[in-house]
C-alpha cells in the first residue's frame, strides 16, 4: 500500500509540508491552478531549490501583493508576511465560520474541502479552549491570514495530487525556548500546538534545538492526517522529498523529510529458529492493487442513553475526524432494548475516541479491536451533465473502474440551481460515467 512517512525530527509547518510534497513530484503549477479556486486575491506562490545544513530540497513560500498592507512575523520559520485585504474580508483575523464558508463555497474537490475545514476545526477547538470561546467564534489572527489559508488548503491539495497515500509520522519533536504569538511570550510548545497534539493523543518531546519547530498549522496537519507515530516499519522507499523551513538550525537542519513508498502489512508473525530468515508475507498477496490499512474498531452497548445525546455524539465524533460512526439496535440482558455504538478511526486515534465515548455517552467501557481494510483506489473527477459539472468518486480495482458514486453536496447544489429533483442529477452523473 502507498504510504507517506513524515520525518519530523526538525519539526513541521504548512510550508515545509507542501515543500516536501512538491519535492516528491507534485506539480507546482497545477497546485497554483487549484488554489485559484479559493478566489483569494493578493498572493502568488514562489517555489525554489535551496539547502539547509547541506540538504538540498524545495522551499515553498506564499508571497503577498504590494497592496496587502498589514504585516506580522511568522515566529515558527522566520518569514515576514504581509496580511490584509482580499475579496472576502478586510480583516485578516477571520473566525472559523468565515474560513469554513470561504472553503466550502469554492470549487475545490469535496475531499479537499472536508480535510481543509477539518484542519482548521482542530485549530479552532484548540484556540477556543485556550480563550474560553466556542470554536465557531474563534478569531485565528495569524492562521486566519491569507498565506496561512493557502498553506492549509495547499497542504490538502498537495496530498490529493500525490494520490492520497496513507500518512504516518516519526515521533513529534519540538524545540526549546519561548515563542512570541498572539497571546504574548510563551514557553514552547506554543499553546495551540500543545492543545492540538494533546487532543489527538500525540506524544511530544523537546530537543536541544532552540526555537519553535512545530507550528500550530503543522500540528493540525499532523493531527488530521497522520494515522500513527513511530519509526519506519516495513516501508520500501520509492521517492524521498525534502521540504525546507526558513532558517538554518543550530543542531539539526530545518528540514521535513517525506518518504513515499510501499508498506507491507504482515498477515502473521511466527517464531523462527535462531539464525533463520524471516519472510514477510504481504496482506494483498493475491495480486490485486487494492489499498490496505489497519484501523481501530471501538464498540460499546448502551441501554440508557437519550436519543438526542446519541445524535450529538455522532456529530461530535465525525467532526473530530472519525472515519465512520453508527449505531445498531440490539437486545441486551434482561430483555432490554439498546444500541450498539460503533466508531471506526485510525489506530493512533483510538485513545482519543475512547475518551470521547466515555465522556459524551453513558458508556462505562469501550471494546477495541484492530481491523484490516481492503479499499478500492479512489479518485475524484468532475463529469459533465445537462445540469452542470458534478464531482463523482470513482473506485478502481486492478486498473478497471468498478464503482462510481456522485458526491452529495455537488449534486444537491446543482439540483437547487436547476430546480429539479436531486435524483435526476444523481442519475445524470452516473450516466456520464462509463462503467
C-alpha positions, -999 to +999 in steps of 0.1 A: +000+000+000+012+035-007+024+052+024+039+087+031+062+087+062+070+122+076+103+125+095+095+154+118+129+153+136+132+190+129+095+200+131+068+207+106+049+237+093+024+241+065+050+255+041+075+227+049+048+200+043+039+215+009+076+219+000+083+182+008+054+171-013+065+193-042+099+177-038+082+143-042+068+154-076+036+174-070+033+199-098+036+235-086+017+250-115-012+226-110-012+234-073-014+271-080-042+265-105-062+246-079-056+272-052-071+298-076-104+281-069-104+298-035-108+332-052-084+348-028-068+380-041-033+393-033-009+364-033+013+343-056+034+312-049+072+310-050+089+277-053+127+274-052+156+250-047+177+257-016+196+239+010+196+236+048+226+221+066+239+206+033+205+190+025+190+202-009+152+205-010+122+226-020+113+259-004+077+269-007+066+305+000+034+324-003+042+360-014+016+386-008+009+415-032+021+451-025-015+463-018-017+440+012-007+463+040-005+447+075+025+427+084+031+400+110+060+378+118+056+340+114+076+330+145+079+294+135+101+297+105+115+332+102+092+346+074+079+381+073+045+381+056+021+409+047-015+404+056-046+424+047-074+427+022-089+402-002-123+400-018-138+380+010-127+401+040-110+433+050-098+418+083-071+391+083-083+379+117-111+358+103-131+334+125-137+297+119-171+302+104-158+327+078-129+304+068-153+274+066-176+294+043-147+305+021-136+270+016-170+253+012-181+279-013-151+273-036-149+248-065-123+226-048-129+189-046-152+176-019-122+157-002-100+189-001-129+209+013-136+184+040-100+180+050-091+217+049-121+225+071-112+197+095-076+210+098-090+245+106-115+230+130-087+214+151-070+248+154-104+264+163-111+239+190-076+244+205-078+282+204-113+281+218-102+261+247-073+285+254-096+316+252-128+300+266-148+306+234-168+282+212-148+271+181-171+290+157-163+323+174-125+319+175-106+345+155-075+330+141-052+360+139-020+347+122-037+315+110-066+335+096-044+354+072-042+348+035-008+330+035-019+306+062-052+298+045-031+290+014-008+268+034-036+247+049-057+243+017-024+239-003-014+210+020-047+192+014-044+198-023-008+185-025-018+154-006-046+148-030-024+154-060+001+128-046-027+102-047-039+105-010-015+079+004-017+067+039+002+091+062+024+081+092+050+101+110+080+098+133+078+109+169+069+145+173+098+167+183+097+204+194+124+229+202+132+247+234+128+284+244+100+308+240+077+320+212+060+353+206+024+348+195-010+364+198-010+355+235+023+372+242+056+355+250+050+318+259+073+289+265+075+263+238+055+244+227+031+272+217-003+269+235-023+260+203+004+234+192+003+217+226-036+217+227-039+203+191-014+174+197-027+167+231-063+164+219-052+140+192-032+119+217+002+126+201+032+123+225+056+153+222+093+156+232+116+186+232+151+186+219+182+207+222+174+229+191+164+264+202+132+279+187+098+266+175+099+236+153+062+226+152+038+254+143+000+252+151-006+247+114+019+219+112+004+203+144-031+204+129-019+188+096-002+160+116-033+156+138-056+153+108-036+131+085-010+110+104-025+076+114+003+067+137+037+080+151+069+060+154+099+047+135+098+034+099+082-001+097+082-024+067+084+006+043+102+003+010+112+039+000+104+048-037+108+086-035+122+109-009+114+146-007+128+174+015+107+205+025+127+233+038+120+258+066+131+294+066+161+292+089+194+274+094+192+252+126+220+250+151+220+213+159+198+199+131+188+211+096+154+229+093+141+201+070+110+179+068+118+146+051+089+129+034+094+093+023+069+079-002+069+041-006+051+008-003+044-006+031+040-044+036+013-054+060+023-087+076-005-113+077+011-132+105+043-134+126+058-168+136+086-177+159+117-190+139+149-207+150+179-186+157+196-175+125+167-184+103+154-160+077+121-142+085+098-139+054+073-111+053+040-120+036+021-091+021-016-089+030-025-084-006-005-114-018-034-123-042-020-098-067-048-071-065-039-035-065-063-025-038-052-003-009-048-017+026-047-003+060-054-011+096-080+008+116-094+006+152-130-005+158-145+008+190-178-005+204-200-001+234-235-014+243-259+013+256-294+009+270-298+041+289-288+069+265-310+098+254-315+097+216-306+134+212-274+128+231-266+099+209-272+120+178-250+148+192-222+123+199-223+111+162-219+146+150-191+153+175-171+122+167-173+128+129-162+164+134-133+151+154-121+130+125-137+096+130-137+075+098-173+065+105-198+064+134-230+044+135-254+027+160-274-005+156-305-017+176-296-047+198-313-068+225-294-066+259-296-086+291-330-087+309-346-082+275-338-045+275-336-028+240-304-010+234-280+002+208-245-009+197-225+023+192-195+018+168-167+042+160-142+035+132-110+055+135-072+055+128-053+032+151-034+062+165-066+080+174-082+051+193-075+065+228-089+099+217-122+084+206-124+060+235-122+090+258-149+108+237-172+078+240-167+076+278-172+113+283-201+120+260-222+089+262-235+067+291-208+041+284-189+025+313-165+007+290-154+005+254-142-025+234-114-021+210-102-043+181-079-037+151-094-044+116-076-047+083-093-030+054-091-035+016-101-004-003-105+005-040-081+031-053-102+062-052-102+093-074-125+124-076-134+136-111-158+162-124-182+149-151-205+170-174-243+166-170-272+186-185-273+205-152-236+213-150-204+196-137-207+171-109-180+156-087-180+118-088-160+095-066-145+067-087-132+033-074-107+013-093-096-024-089-067-038-109-068-008-132-106-011-140-133+012-129-158-007-108-176+019-087-189+054-093-206+075-066-218+111-072-208+134-044-239+145-025-231+182-020-222+187-056-255+171-068-275+190-042-261+223-053-269+217-090-304+204-082-312+235-063-298+257-090-318+239-118-349+234-097-350+197-104-352+166-080-319+155-066-323+120-080-323+135-116-289+150-111-277+117-095-289+097-125-273+121-149-240+119-131-240+081-131-249+081-168-220+104-176-195+078-161-188+048-183-186+017-161 
